[in-house]
Amino acid sequence: MPGMGGGETYDRLREFDGDVKVILSSGYSIEGQAKEIMDRGCSGFIQKPFAMEALSRKVRGVLDEVDGQRLLQVKP
């Protein structure tokens, strides 16, 4: 969101809907701020650049999870 960093955006989304599923995307590695956001409960991470197929698999995987448990197996 313009004018907000990833952490603040995530927090605002969680305020609006505590069950929101969020996939964090960054050109940086999972270390640093991305890891801190993931540790707060972010649903998934995908590193830029990514192919649409990889994004599709990530979205499907997040949507298929309930309480951190995978409901369906998605082939890579």
PDB file of N, CA, C and O in Angstrom, chain B, residues numbered from 101:
ATOM      1  N   MET B 101       0.849  -1.170   0.000  1.00  0.00           N
ATOM      2  CA  MET B 101       0.000   0.000   0.000  1.00  0.00           C
ATOM      3  C   MET B 101       0.895   1.234   0.000  1.00  0.00           C
ATOM      4  O   MET B 101       1.890   1.278   0.724  1.00  0.00           O
ATOM      5  N   PRO B 102       0.558   2.209  -0.785  1.00  0.00           N
ATOM      6  CA  PRO B 102       1.386   3.416  -0.843  1.00  0.00           C
ATOM      7  C   PRO B 102       1.531   4.074   0.532  1.00  0.00           C
ATOM      8  O   PRO B 102       0.556   4.233   1.266  1.00  0.00           O
ATOM      9  N   GLY B 103       2.754   4.447   0.859  1.00  0.00           N
ATOM     10  CA  GLY B 103       3.018   5.130   2.115  1.00  0.00           C
ATOM     11  C   GLY B 103       3.160   4.210   3.319  1.00  0.00           C
ATOM     12  O   GLY B 103       3.378   4.689   4.432  1.00  0.00           O
ATOM     13  N   MET B 104       3.042   2.909   3.124  1.00  0.00           N
ATOM     14  CA  MET B 104       3.172   1.955   4.224  1.00  0.00           C
ATOM     15  C   MET B 104       4.177   0.882   3.867  1.00  0.00           C
ATOM     16  O   MET B 104       4.262   0.454   2.716  1.00  0.00           O
ATOM     17  N   GLY B 105       4.931   0.454   4.851  1.00  0.00           N
ATOM     18  CA  GLY B 105       5.832  -0.674   4.651  1.00  0.00           C
ATOM     19  C   GLY B 105       5.062  -1.979   4.765  1.00  0.00           C
ATOM     20  O   GLY B 105       3.878  -1.983   5.105  1.00  0.00           O
ATOM     21  N   GLY B 106       5.734  -3.084   4.482  1.00  0.00           N
ATOM     22  CA  GLY B 106       5.099  -4.395   4.525  1.00  0.00           C
ATOM     23  C   GLY B 106       4.567  -4.771   5.890  1.00  0.00           C
ATOM     24  O   GLY B 106       3.477  -5.330   6.005  1.00  0.00           O
ATOM     25  N   GLY B 107       5.337  -4.465   6.935  1.00  0.00           N
ATOM     26  CA  GLY B 107       4.913  -4.803   8.297  1.00  0.00           C
ATOM     27  C   GLY B 107       3.667  -4.052   8.705  1.00  0.00           C
ATOM     28  O   GLY B 107       2.746  -4.630   9.283  1.00  0.00           O
ATOM     29  N   GLU B 108       3.635  -2.768   8.408  1.00  0.00           N
ATOM     30  CA  GLU B 108       2.469  -1.958   8.763  1.00  0.00           C
ATOM     31  C   GLU B 108       1.244  -2.398   7.955  1.00  0.00           C
ATOM     32  O   GLU B 108       0.136  -2.469   8.487  1.00  0.00           O
ATOM     33  N   THR B 109       1.451  -2.689   6.680  1.00  0.00           N
ATOM     34  CA  THR B 109       0.344  -3.155   5.839  1.00  0.00           C
ATOM     35  C   THR B 109      -0.227  -4.456   6.392  1.00  0.00           C
ATOM     36  O   THR B 109      -1.444  -4.617   6.478  1.00  0.00           O
ATOM     37  N   TYR B 110       0.650  -5.382   6.764  1.00  0.00           N
ATOM     38  CA  TYR B 110       0.211  -6.653   7.341  1.00  0.00           C
ATOM     39  C   TYR B 110      -0.598  -6.413   8.612  1.00  0.00           C
ATOM     40  O   TYR B 110      -1.666  -6.997   8.794  1.00  0.00           O
ATOM     41  N   ASP B 111      -0.084  -5.548   9.491  1.00  0.00           N
ATOM     42  CA  ASP B 111      -0.788  -5.259  10.747  1.00  0.00           C
ATOM     43  C   ASP B 111      -2.166  -4.670  10.491  1.00  0.00           C
ATOM     44  O   ASP B 111      -3.131  -5.039  11.161  1.00  0.00           O
ATOM     45  N   ARG B 112      -2.272  -3.764   9.535  1.00  0.00           N
ATOM     46  CA  ARG B 112      -3.558  -3.133   9.211  1.00  0.00           C
ATOM     47  C   ARG B 112      -4.541  -4.163   8.659  1.00  0.00           C
ATOM     48  O   ARG B 112      -5.725  -4.137   8.993  1.00  0.00           O
ATOM     49  N   LEU B 113      -4.051  -5.066   7.817  1.00  0.00           N
ATOM     50  CA  LEU B 113      -4.922  -6.112   7.290  1.00  0.00           C
ATOM     51  C   LEU B 113      -5.442  -7.005   8.413  1.00  0.00           C
ATOM     52  O   LEU B 113      -6.610  -7.392   8.418  1.00  0.00           O
ATOM     53  N   ARG B 114      -4.562  -7.330   9.368  1.00  0.00           N
ATOM     54  CA  ARG B 114      -4.958  -8.186  10.495  1.00  0.00           C
ATOM     55  C   ARG B 114      -5.962  -7.475  11.406  1.00  0.00           C
ATOM     56  O   ARG B 114      -6.838  -8.120  11.982  1.00  0.00           O
ATOM     57  N   GLU B 115      -5.840  -6.146  11.540  1.00  0.00           N
ATOM     58  CA  GLU B 115      -6.816  -5.392  12.323  1.00  0.00           C
ATOM     59  C   GLU B 115      -8.202  -5.484  11.677  1.00  0.00           C
ATOM     60  O   GLU B 115      -9.215  -5.608  12.366  1.00  0.00           O
ATOM     61  N   PHE B 116      -8.226  -5.421  10.368  1.00  0.00           N
ATOM     62  CA  PHE B 116      -9.479  -5.475   9.616  1.00  0.00           C
ATOM     63  C   PHE B 116     -10.097  -6.864   9.672  1.00  0.00           C
ATOM     64  O   PHE B 116     -11.309  -7.005   9.838  1.00  0.00           O
ATOM     65  N   ASP B 117      -9.255  -7.895   9.534  1.00  0.00           N
ATOM     66  CA  ASP B 117      -9.724  -9.287   9.526  1.00  0.00           C
ATOM     67  C   ASP B 117      -8.615 -10.161  10.113  1.00  0.00           C
ATOM     68  O   ASP B 117      -7.610 -10.423   9.453  1.00  0.00           O
ATOM     69  N   GLY B 118      -8.799 -10.601  11.332  1.00  0.00           N
ATOM     70  CA  GLY B 118      -7.784 -11.399  12.022  1.00  0.00           C
ATOM     71  C   GLY B 118      -7.472 -12.732  11.364  1.00  0.00           C
ATOM     72  O   GLY B 118      -6.447 -13.346  11.658  1.00  0.00           O
ATOM     73  N   ASP B 119      -8.353 -13.185  10.474  1.00  0.00           N
ATOM     74  CA  ASP B 119      -8.141 -14.463   9.792  1.00  0.00           C
ATOM     75  C   ASP B 119      -7.655 -14.300   8.362  1.00  0.00           C
ATOM     76  O   ASP B 119      -7.588 -15.274   7.614  1.00  0.00           O
ATOM     77  N   VAL B 120      -7.313 -13.069   7.976  1.00  0.00           N
ATOM     78  CA  VAL B 120      -6.888 -12.816   6.596  1.00  0.00           C
ATOM     79  C   VAL B 120      -5.634 -13.634   6.266  1.00  0.00           C
ATOM     80  O   VAL B 120      -4.742 -13.792   7.099  1.00  0.00           O
ATOM     81  N   LYS B 121      -5.588 -14.141   5.053  1.00  0.00           N
ATOM     82  CA  LYS B 121      -4.422 -14.879   4.587  1.00  0.00           C
ATOM     83  C   LYS B 121      -3.582 -13.922   3.750  1.00  0.00           C
ATOM     84  O   LYS B 121      -4.079 -13.304   2.808  1.00  0.00           O
ATOM     85  N   VAL B 122      -2.315 -13.807   4.101  1.00  0.00           N
ATOM     86  CA  VAL B 122      -1.417 -12.864   3.438  1.00  0.00           C
ATOM     87  C   VAL B 122      -0.185 -13.610   2.947  1.00  0.00           C
ATOM     88  O   VAL B 122       0.445 -14.358   3.694  1.00  0.00           O
ATOM     89  N   ILE B 123       0.146 -13.395   1.684  1.00  0.00           N
ATOM     90  CA  ILE B 123       1.392 -13.909   1.119  1.00  0.00           C
ATOM     91  C   ILE B 123       2.319 -12.724   0.945  1.00  0.00           C
ATOM     92  O   ILE B 123       2.007 -11.783   0.215  1.00  0.00           O
ATOM     93  N   LEU B 124       3.437 -12.769   1.604  1.00  0.00           N
ATOM     94  CA  LEU B 124       4.436 -11.710   1.534  1.00  0.00           C
ATOM     95  C   LEU B 124       5.335 -11.950   0.331  1.00  0.00           C
ATOM     96  O   LEU B 124       5.819 -13.062   0.121  1.00  0.00           O
ATOM     97  N   SER B 125       5.553 -10.916  -0.450  1.00  0.00           N
ATOM     98  CA  SER B 125       6.437 -11.003  -1.607  1.00  0.00           C
ATOM     99  C   SER B 125       7.528  -9.959  -1.477  1.00  0.00           C
ATOM    100  O   SER B 125       7.255  -8.798  -1.175  1.00  0.00           O
ATOM    101  N   SER B 126       8.772 -10.379  -1.708  1.00  0.00           N
ATOM    102  CA  SER B 126       9.894  -9.457  -1.579  1.00  0.00           C
ATOM    103  C   SER B 126      11.012  -9.863  -2.530  1.00  0.00           C
ATOM    104  O   SER B 126      11.177 -11.034  -2.869  1.00  0.00           O
ATOM    105  N   GLY B 127      11.761  -8.874  -2.941  1.00  0.00           N
ATOM    106  CA  GLY B 127      12.950  -9.135  -3.734  1.00  0.00           C
ATOM    107  C   GLY B 127      14.126  -9.516  -2.855  1.00  0.00           C
ATOM    108  O   GLY B 127      15.159  -9.969  -3.349  1.00  0.00           O
ATOM    109  N   TYR B 128      13.971  -9.335  -1.559  1.00  0.00           N
ATOM    110  CA  TYR B 128      15.005  -9.708  -0.597  1.00  0.00           C
ATOM    111  C   TYR B 128      14.739 -11.111  -0.076  1.00  0.00           C
ATOM    112  O   TYR B 128      13.663 -11.665  -0.299  1.00  0.00           O
ATOM    113  N   SER B 129      15.701 -11.677   0.606  1.00  0.00           N
ATOM    114  CA  SER B 129      15.533 -13.022   1.152  1.00  0.00           C
ATOM    115  C   SER B 129      14.541 -13.000   2.313  1.00  0.00           C
ATOM    116  O   SER B 129      14.066 -11.941   2.724  1.00  0.00           O
ATOM    117  N   ILE B 130      14.244 -14.167   2.823  1.00  0.00           N
ATOM    118  CA  ILE B 130      13.300 -14.317   3.927  1.00  0.00           C
ATOM    119  C   ILE B 130      13.865 -13.788   5.245  1.00  0.00           C
ATOM    120  O   ILE B 130      13.138 -13.690   6.233  1.00  0.00           O
ATOM    121  N   GLU B 131      15.124 -13.454   5.268  1.00  0.00           N
ATOM    122  CA  GLU B 131      15.745 -12.926   6.485  1.00  0.00           C
ATOM    123  C   GLU B 131      15.317 -11.475   6.722  1.00  0.00           C
ATOM    124  O   GLU B 131      14.723 -10.848   5.844  1.00  0.00           O
ATOM    125  N   GLY B 132      15.615 -10.953   7.891  1.00  0.00           N
ATOM    126  CA  GLY B 132      15.338  -9.554   8.187  1.00  0.00           C
ATOM    127  C   GLY B 132      13.867  -9.281   8.419  1.00  0.00           C
ATOM    128  O   GLY B 132      13.178 -10.050   9.088  1.00  0.00           O
ATOM    129  N   GLN B 133      13.385  -8.164   7.853  1.00  0.00           N
ATOM    130  CA  GLN B 133      12.007  -7.745   8.092  1.00  0.00           C
ATOM    131  C   GLN B 133      11.001  -8.789   7.603  1.00  0.00           C
ATOM    132  O   GLN B 133       9.965  -8.986   8.239  1.00  0.00           O
ATOM    133  N   ALA B 134      11.287  -9.454   6.495  1.00  0.00           N
ATOM    134  CA  ALA B 134      10.369 -10.474   5.983  1.00  0.00           C
ATOM    135  C   ALA B 134      10.186 -11.585   7.013  1.00  0.00           C
ATOM    136  O   ALA B 134       9.061 -12.035   7.231  1.00  0.00           O
ATOM    137  N   LYS B 135      11.254 -12.033   7.643  1.00  0.00           N
ATOM    138  CA  LYS B 135      11.156 -13.090   8.656  1.00  0.00           C
ATOM    139  C   LYS B 135      10.339 -12.609   9.846  1.00  0.00           C
ATOM    140  O   LYS B 135       9.546 -13.365  10.407  1.00  0.00           O
ATOM    141  N   GLU B 136      10.529 -11.370  10.225  1.00  0.00           N
ATOM    142  CA  GLU B 136       9.794 -10.817  11.358  1.00  0.00           C
ATOM    143  C   GLU B 136       8.291 -10.795  11.053  1.00  0.00           C
ATOM    144  O   GLU B 136       7.482 -11.104  11.928  1.00  0.00           O
ATOM    145  N   ILE B 137       7.917 -10.438   9.842  1.00  0.00           N
ATOM    146  CA  ILE B 137       6.504 -10.443   9.450  1.00  0.00           C
ATOM    147  C   ILE B 137       5.979 -11.877   9.402  1.00  0.00           C
ATOM    148  O   ILE B 137       4.864 -12.144   9.850  1.00  0.00           O
ATOM    149  N   MET B 138       6.767 -12.791   8.866  1.00  0.00           N
ATOM    150  CA  MET B 138       6.357 -14.192   8.821  1.00  0.00           C
ATOM    151  C   MET B 138       6.144 -14.739  10.239  1.00  0.00           C
ATOM    152  O   MET B 138       5.193 -15.481  10.484  1.00  0.00           O
ATOM    153  N   ASP B 139       7.016 -14.375  11.150  1.00  0.00           N
ATOM    154  CA  ASP B 139       6.898 -14.850  12.530  1.00  0.00           C
ATOM    155  C   ASP B 139       5.643 -14.327  13.217  1.00  0.00           C
ATOM    156  O   ASP B 139       5.194 -14.913  14.201  1.00  0.00           O
ATOM    157  N   ARG B 140       5.070 -13.238  12.720  1.00  0.00           N
ATOM    158  CA  ARG B 140       3.839 -12.677  13.290  1.00  0.00           C
ATOM    159  C   ARG B 140       2.599 -13.386  12.757  1.00  0.00           C
ATOM    160  O   ARG B 140       1.487 -13.082  13.187  1.00  0.00           O
ATOM    161  N   GLY B 141       2.770 -14.333  11.820  1.00  0.00           N
ATOM    162  CA  GLY B 141       1.629 -15.114  11.367  1.00  0.00           C
ATOM    163  C   GLY B 141       1.282 -14.993   9.903  1.00  0.00           C
ATOM    164  O   GLY B 141       0.229 -15.468   9.477  1.00  0.00           O
ATOM    165  N   CYS B 142       2.138 -14.373   9.131  1.00  0.00           N
ATOM    166  CA  CYS B 142       1.896 -14.261   7.692  1.00  0.00           C
ATOM    167  C   CYS B 142       1.765 -15.673   7.102  1.00  0.00           C
ATOM    168  O   CYS B 142       2.471 -16.592   7.516  1.00  0.00           O
ATOM    169  N   SER B 143       0.871 -15.831   6.148  1.00  0.00           N
ATOM    170  CA  SER B 143       0.527 -17.163   5.630  1.00  0.00           C
ATOM    171  C   SER B 143       1.567 -17.784   4.713  1.00  0.00           C
ATOM    172  O   SER B 143       1.656 -19.009   4.628  1.00  0.00           O
ATOM    173  N   GLY B 144       2.353 -16.967   4.028  1.00  0.00           N
ATOM    174  CA  GLY B 144       3.330 -17.514   3.102  1.00  0.00           C
ATOM    175  C   GLY B 144       4.281 -16.446   2.596  1.00  0.00           C
ATOM    176  O   GLY B 144       4.066 -15.250   2.796  1.00  0.00           O
ATOM    177  N   PHE B 145       5.334 -16.902   1.937  1.00  0.00           N
ATOM    178  CA  PHE B 145       6.344 -16.004   1.378  1.00  0.00           C
ATOM    179  C   PHE B 145       6.713 -16.494  -0.012  1.00  0.00           C
ATOM    180  O   PHE B 145       6.847 -17.695  -0.248  1.00  0.00           O
ATOM    181  N   ILE B 146       6.875 -15.545  -0.929  1.00  0.00           N
ATOM    182  CA  ILE B 146       7.384 -15.862  -2.257  1.00  0.00           C
ATOM    183  C   ILE B 146       8.379 -14.767  -2.635  1.00  0.00           C
ATOM    184  O   ILE B 146       8.101 -13.575  -2.508  1.00  0.00           O
ATOM    185  N   GLN B 147       9.532 -15.203  -3.097  1.00  0.00           N
ATOM    186  CA  GLN B 147      10.588 -14.247  -3.424  1.00  0.00           C
ATOM    187  C   GLN B 147      10.474 -13.787  -4.876  1.00  0.00           C
ATOM    188  O   GLN B 147      10.245 -14.583  -5.787  1.00  0.00           O
ATOM    189  N   LYS B 148      10.641 -12.479  -5.061  1.00  0.00           N
ATOM    190  CA  LYS B 148      10.650 -11.906  -6.416  1.00  0.00           C
ATOM    191  C   LYS B 148      12.009 -12.138  -7.038  1.00  0.00           C
ATOM    192  O   LYS B 148      12.991 -12.193  -6.298  1.00  0.00           O
ATOM    193  N   PRO B 149      12.131 -12.275  -8.310  1.00  0.00           N
ATOM    194  CA  PRO B 149      11.013 -12.414  -9.245  1.00  0.00           C
ATOM    195  C   PRO B 149      10.455 -13.829  -9.172  1.00  0.00           C
ATOM    196  O   PRO B 149      11.167 -14.764  -8.804  1.00  0.00           O
ATOM    197  N   PHE B 150       9.192 -13.984  -9.519  1.00  0.00           N
ATOM    198  CA  PHE B 150       8.576 -15.301  -9.511  1.00  0.00           C
ATOM    199  C   PHE B 150       7.742 -15.475 -10.771  1.00  0.00           C
ATOM    200  O   PHE B 150       7.276 -14.503 -11.366  1.00  0.00           O
ATOM    201  N   ALA B 151       7.567 -16.712 -11.161  1.00  0.00           N
ATOM    202  CA  ALA B 151       6.733 -17.040 -12.312  1.00  0.00           C
ATOM    203  C   ALA B 151       5.281 -17.137 -11.848  1.00  0.00           C
ATOM    204  O   ALA B 151       5.012 -17.438 -10.685  1.00  0.00           O
ATOM    205  N   MET B 152       4.368 -16.884 -12.749  1.00  0.00           N
ATOM    206  CA  MET B 152       2.947 -16.976 -12.411  1.00  0.00           C
ATOM    207  C   MET B 152       2.576 -18.368 -11.891  1.00  0.00           C
ATOM    208  O   MET B 152       1.727 -18.500 -11.010  1.00  0.00           O
ATOM    209  N   GLU B 153       3.209 -19.390 -12.434  1.00  0.00           N
ATOM    210  CA  GLU B 153       2.949 -20.752 -11.969  1.00  0.00           C
ATOM    211  C   GLU B 153       3.349 -20.913 -10.500  1.00  0.00           C
ATOM    212  O   GLU B 153       2.637 -21.547  -9.722  1.00  0.00           O
ATOM    213  N   ALA B 154       4.489 -20.336 -10.131  1.00  0.00           N
ATOM    214  CA  ALA B 154       4.936 -20.413  -8.730  1.00  0.00           C
ATOM    215  C   ALA B 154       3.975 -19.655  -7.816  1.00  0.00           C
ATOM    216  O   ALA B 154       3.659 -20.126  -6.724  1.00  0.00           O
ATOM    217  N   LEU B 155       3.512 -18.493  -8.252  1.00  0.00           N
ATOM    218  CA  LEU B 155       2.551 -17.729  -7.467  1.00  0.00           C
ATOM    219  C   LEU B 155       1.243 -18.509  -7.333  1.00  0.00           C
ATOM    220  O   LEU B 155       0.652 -18.554  -6.255  1.00  0.00           O
ATOM    221  N   SER B 156       0.803 -19.111  -8.406  1.00  0.00           N
ATOM    222  CA  SER B 156      -0.425 -19.896  -8.380  1.00  0.00           C
ATOM    223  C   SER B 156      -0.318 -21.051  -7.377  1.00  0.00           C
ATOM    224  O   SER B 156      -1.256 -21.307  -6.621  1.00  0.00           O
ATOM    225  N   ARG B 157       0.822 -21.746  -7.373  1.00  0.00           N
ATOM    226  CA  ARG B 157       1.032 -22.850  -6.413  1.00  0.00           C
ATOM    227  C   ARG B 157       1.034 -22.324  -4.980  1.00  0.00           C
ATOM    228  O   ARG B 157       0.470 -22.949  -4.082  1.00  0.00           O
ATOM    229  N   LYS B 158       1.669 -21.175  -4.773  1.00  0.00           N
ATOM    230  CA  LYS B 158       1.728 -20.596  -3.423  1.00  0.00           C
ATOM    231  C   LYS B 158       0.332 -20.215  -2.936  1.00  0.00           C
ATOM    232  O   LYS B 158      -0.031 -20.513  -1.798  1.00  0.00           O
ATOM    233  N   VAL B 159      -0.444 -19.564  -3.783  1.00  0.00           N
ATOM    234  CA  VAL B 159      -1.810 -19.174  -3.420  1.00  0.00           C
ATOM    235  C   VAL B 159      -2.647 -20.418  -3.123  1.00  0.00           C
ATOM    236  O   VAL B 159      -3.359 -20.465  -2.121  1.00  0.00           O
ATOM    237  N   ARG B 160      -2.560 -21.417  -3.991  1.00  0.00           N
ATOM    238  CA  ARG B 160      -3.319 -22.646  -3.772  1.00  0.00           C
ATOM    239  C   ARG B 160      -2.934 -23.292  -2.452  1.00  0.00           C
ATOM    240  O   ARG B 160      -3.802 -23.749  -1.708  1.00  0.00           O
ATOM    241  N   GLY B 161      -1.639 -23.335  -2.153  1.00  0.00           N
ATOM    242  CA  GLY B 161      -1.172 -23.924  -0.906  1.00  0.00           C
ATOM    243  C   GLY B 161      -1.702 -23.201   0.316  1.00  0.00           C
ATOM    244  O   GLY B 161      -2.112 -23.837   1.287  1.00  0.00           O
ATOM    245  N   VAL B 162      -1.697 -21.875   0.276  1.00  0.00           N
ATOM    246  CA  VAL B 162      -2.198 -21.088   1.405  1.00  0.00           C
ATOM    247  C   VAL B 162      -3.706 -21.288   1.562  1.00  0.00           C
ATOM    248  O   VAL B 162      -4.200 -21.432   2.681  1.00  0.00           O
ATOM    249  N   LEU B 163      -4.432 -21.296   0.455  1.00  0.00           N
ATOM    250  CA  LEU B 163      -5.880 -21.483   0.534  1.00  0.00           C
ATOM    251  C   LEU B 163      -6.262 -22.878   1.019  1.00  0.00           C
ATOM    252  O   LEU B 163      -7.331 -23.059   1.603  1.00  0.00           O
ATOM    253  N   ASP B 164      -5.408 -23.855   0.784  1.00  0.00           N
ATOM    254  CA  ASP B 164      -5.692 -25.234   1.184  1.00  0.00           C
ATOM    255  C   ASP B 164      -5.310 -25.531   2.631  1.00  0.00           C
ATOM    256  O   ASP B 164      -5.497 -26.656   3.095  1.00  0.00           O
ATOM    257  N   GLU B 165      -4.784 -24.557   3.343  1.00  0.00           N
ATOM    258  CA  GLU B 165      -4.393 -24.765   4.737  1.00  0.00           C
ATOM    259  C   GLU B 165      -5.476 -24.280   5.690  1.00  0.00           C
ATOM    260  O   GLU B 165      -6.088 -23.233   5.481  1.00  0.00           O
ATOM    261  N   VAL B 166      -5.700 -25.064   6.744  1.00  0.00           N
ATOM    262  CA  VAL B 166      -6.599 -24.678   7.814  1.00  0.00           C
ATOM    263  C   VAL B 166      -5.840 -24.880   9.113  1.00  0.00           C
ATOM    264  O   VAL B 166      -5.383 -25.986   9.402  1.00  0.00           O
ATOM    265  N   ASP B 167      -5.704 -23.826   9.890  1.00  0.00           N
ATOM    266  CA  ASP B 167      -4.965 -23.885  11.157  1.00  0.00           C
ATOM    267  C   ASP B 167      -3.567 -24.448  10.974  1.00  0.00           C
ATOM    268  O   ASP B 167      -3.092 -25.226  11.801  1.00  0.00           O
ATOM    269  N   GLY B 168      -2.904 -24.052   9.882  1.00  0.00           N
ATOM    270  CA  GLY B 168      -1.535 -24.483   9.631  1.00  0.00           C
ATOM    271  C   GLY B 168      -1.418 -25.891   9.107  1.00  0.00           C
ATOM    272  O   GLY B 168      -0.305 -26.365   8.879  1.00  0.00           O
ATOM    273  N   GLN B 169      -2.532 -26.584   8.907  1.00  0.00           N
ATOM    274  CA  GLN B 169      -2.504 -27.961   8.419  1.00  0.00           C
ATOM    275  C   GLN B 169      -2.926 -27.995   6.954  1.00  0.00           C
ATOM    276  O   GLN B 169      -3.924 -27.385   6.572  1.00  0.00           O
ATOM    277  N   ARG B 170      -2.178 -28.693   6.164  1.00  0.00           N
ATOM    278  CA  ARG B 170      -2.452 -28.806   4.734  1.00  0.00           C
ATOM    279  C   ARG B 170      -3.617 -29.764   4.495  1.00  0.00           C
ATOM    280  O   ARG B 170      -3.591 -30.898   4.974  1.00  0.00           O
ATOM    281  N   LEU B 171      -4.636 -29.322   3.759  1.00  0.00           N
ATOM    282  CA  LEU B 171      -5.783 -30.175   3.471  1.00  0.00           C
ATOM    283  C   LEU B 171      -5.565 -31.036   2.234  1.00  0.00           C
ATOM    284  O   LEU B 171      -5.957 -32.202   2.204  1.00  0.00           O
ATOM    285  N   LEU B 172      -4.938 -30.456   1.214  1.00  0.00           N
ATOM    286  CA  LEU B 172      -4.708 -31.148  -0.052  1.00  0.00           C
ATOM    287  C   LEU B 172      -3.241 -31.107  -0.396  1.00  0.00           C
ATOM    288  O   LEU B 172      -2.537 -30.174  -0.011  1.00  0.00           O
ATOM    289  N   GLN B 173      -2.779 -32.087  -1.101  1.00  0.00           N
ATOM    290  CA  GLN B 173      -1.407 -32.082  -1.596  1.00  0.00           C
ATOM    291  C   GLN B 173      -1.395 -31.491  -3.001  1.00  0.00           C
ATOM    292  O   GLN B 173      -2.155 -31.915  -3.872  1.00  0.00           O
ATOM    293  N   VAL B 174      -0.537 -30.522  -3.204  1.00  0.00           N
ATOM    294  CA  VAL B 174      -0.411 -29.887  -4.516  1.00  0.00           C
ATOM    295  C   VAL B 174       0.889 -30.362  -5.142  1.00  0.00           C
ATOM    296  O   VAL B 174       1.949 -30.267  -4.523  1.00  0.00           O
ATOM    297  N   LYS B 175       0.817 -30.869  -6.357  1.00  0.00           N
ATOM    298  CA  LYS B 175       2.023 -31.308  -7.044  1.00  0.00           C
ATOM    299  C   LYS B 175       2.827 -30.099  -7.476  1.00  0.00           C
ATOM    300  O   LYS B 175       2.256 -29.113  -7.944  1.00  0.00           O
ATOM    301  N   PRO B 176       4.165 -30.156  -7.328  1.00  0.00           N
ATOM    302  CA  PRO B 176       5.001 -29.022  -7.736  1.00  0.00           C
ATOM    303  C   PRO B 176       4.983 -28.807  -9.235  1.00  0.00           C
ATOM    304  O   PRO B 176       5.636 -27.892  -9.735  1.00  0.00           O
TER     305      PRO B 176
END
